[in-house]
């Protein structure tokens, strides 16, 4: 049985936004895409461990606030230097009006 963790009510997240979640000693970044779809990645940039929730979301990309590295948050793929290692991803969903991630 999957372990779904509630992040927040969906109404609290705008399209093309990111929210930080710290759970069980790990930090996550949770995204609401432009088509009301949800995604989850590691919370920290793979370049210098800055939290991505402080970054800029554009379409399906998150830009690290420190050096401008960029990731496709759907796949975790690093798409712009200085980020060169991909992010880990987890399933995310909206169920009964709540944003949830599976950890």
C-alpha positions in Angstrom: 0.0 0.0 0.0 1.5 3.4 -1.0 2.2 5.9 1.7 0.6 9.2 0.5 1.6 12.3 2.4 -0.6 15.4 2.2 1.2 18.5 1.2 -1.6 21.1 1.3 -5.1 21.8 -0.1 -5.0 22.1 -3.9 -6.6 25.6 -3.6 -3.4 26.8 -1.9 -1.3 26.2 -5.0 -1.5 28.3 -8.1 -0.7 26.8 -11.5 3.1 27.0 -12.3 4.0 27.1 -8.6 6.2 25.2 -6.2 5.9 24.4 -2.5 8.4 23.1 0.0 7.6 20.0 2.1 10.0 18.7 4.8 9.0 15.2 5.9 10.9 12.4 7.8 14.3 14.2 7.5 14.0 14.8 3.8 13.1 17.9 1.8 10.8 17.9 -1.3 9.7 20.4 -3.9 6.1 19.9 -5.0 4.9 21.5 -8.2 1.5 22.4 -9.8 2.0 22.4 -13.5 0.2 24.7 -16.0 -2.4 21.9 -16.8 -3.3 21.4 -13.1 -1.0 18.4 -12.9 1.3 17.7 -9.9 4.9 16.6 -9.6 7.5 16.1 -6.8 11.3 16.2 -6.9 14.1 16.4 -4.4 13.9 19.7 -2.6 17.5 20.8 -3.2 19.4 21.7 -6.3 22.0 19.1 -7.2 24.6 21.8 -7.8 24.9 23.5 -4.4 22.0 22.2 -2.3 19.9 25.4 -2.4 16.2 24.7 -1.8 14.3 24.8 -5.1 11.1 26.1 -3.6 12.7 29.5 -3.6 13.2 29.3 -7.3 11.2 30.5 -10.3 8.8 28.1 -12.0 8.2 28.6 -15.7 6.0 26.1 -17.6 7.5 22.7 -16.6 10.9 24.0 -15.4 12.2 25.1 -12.1 15.2 27.5 -11.9 17.5 27.3 -9.0 17.6 30.7 -7.2 21.3 30.7 -6.5 23.1 30.1 -9.9 20.2 29.7 -12.4 20.6 26.0 -13.0 17.3 24.5 -14.4 15.4 21.3 -14.2 12.4 19.8 -15.9 10.4 18.9 -12.8 8.4 16.3 -14.6 11.4 14.0 -15.1 14.0 15.6 -12.8 16.3 16.1 -15.8 18.9 18.9 -15.4 18.4 21.1 -18.4 20.7 24.1 -17.8 24.2 24.4 -16.2 25.5 24.6 -13.7 23.1 21.9 -12.7 24.4 18.7 -14.2 22.9 15.9 -12.1 19.2 15.0 -12.3 16.8 15.3 -9.4 15.1 12.3 -8.0 11.3 12.3 -8.5 8.3 10.9 -6.6 4.6 10.4 -7.7 2.3 13.3 -6.9 -1.5 13.7 -7.2 -4.5 15.7 -6.3 -7.1 13.5 -4.4 -10.2 14.8 -2.7 -8.9 18.4 -3.1 -5.6 17.6 -1.4 -2.1 17.7 -3.0 -0.3 14.5 -2.0 3.1 12.8 -2.7 3.9 9.1 -2.5 7.1 8.5 -0.4 
